């Protein structure tokens, strides 16, 4: 039997409740990276054309090779005719030349070079097709549930699709998995072959904490951007797509990030080891066991919130003895208006020994005395 106990906890703050913000983006997804609270989700799970934002997957695989030591920053990859002929945004690689991996990183991130992407794909996997297979394989291992890649560049393709949520997940992995390389995303310009190009992410240097990640634009996808920004040790990730212009992309990105930092704050509502409730015990030397939070629980809450937060405790009741202290025996789910539910595991706060044979029989008798058949 699944026992569900609902507890209502009210955080009384000074102002009126916050409301979701409107945006001109076709897709928008805003998340607090530390608490994984989704603050804004406008069609964030709808497949879309990610354009050059999907280059983040190409970079992820390249960073993986660097971290594993299979490739070094001064390793050189050859430029094929295919890479040289690739159209769209370019790093302007020279056919037949060899280019250092670090230059290719700059070319992909700052210059959004499609030609640089092909050089990387062929340098790692031999062909772009083999590299794309690796992209799709790795995507599944890091939780990109709805993405499918057909090329290494993000050039238009009916089957090259991602969701805004998947792009946010990919951004988080880049930040957490490869902190030693993340600084490349904040560089403002780069010169290659005597050609200087500016980073297309115009929100860098806007004094809102933006330090990455990648823009994208195609006729099919519109103007999009995957952003990460930090203020006061709090990091937000924002993905927007479907904007009508670069200026609109910049304006919406700044508006939504400022809103996220201003209208939400992180609050620790549970500490590791804190007692949440008692769970009923079956065949144990005691009737209940304390249920403790297995970790700190920090929530991202609307700063002006004046609403109920619902805590729902779920466990298979009664919990059958013997019970070992620290065992995961229950879950606490937290739901708030306009946000996705979060769940924190609860553990047994102490050992509970099993009753002896006589005590076991007595417990059965007591149960049927108190629960007669209807």
Secondary structure, DSSP 8 states (H G I E B T S, - for coil): -EEEEEEEEE---SS--------S-SEEEEEETTT--EEEEESTTS-B--GGGGHHHHHHHHHHHHHHTSS-TT-EEE--HHHHH--SS-----TT-EEEHHHHHHHHHTS--HHHHHHHHHHHHSSHHHHHHHHHHHHHHTT--S-B-S-SS----TT-BB-HHHHHHHHHHHHHHTTTTGGGGG--EEEETTEEEE-S-TTTTSSS-EEEEEEEEETTTEEEEEEEEEETTEEEEEEEEEESSHHHHHHHHHHHHHHHHHHEEEEEEE-TT-EEEEEEEESBSSSEEEEEESS-EEEEEETT--SEEEEEEEEESSEES-B-TT-EEEEEEEE-TTS--EEEEEEESS-B-B--HHHHHHHHHHHHHHS---
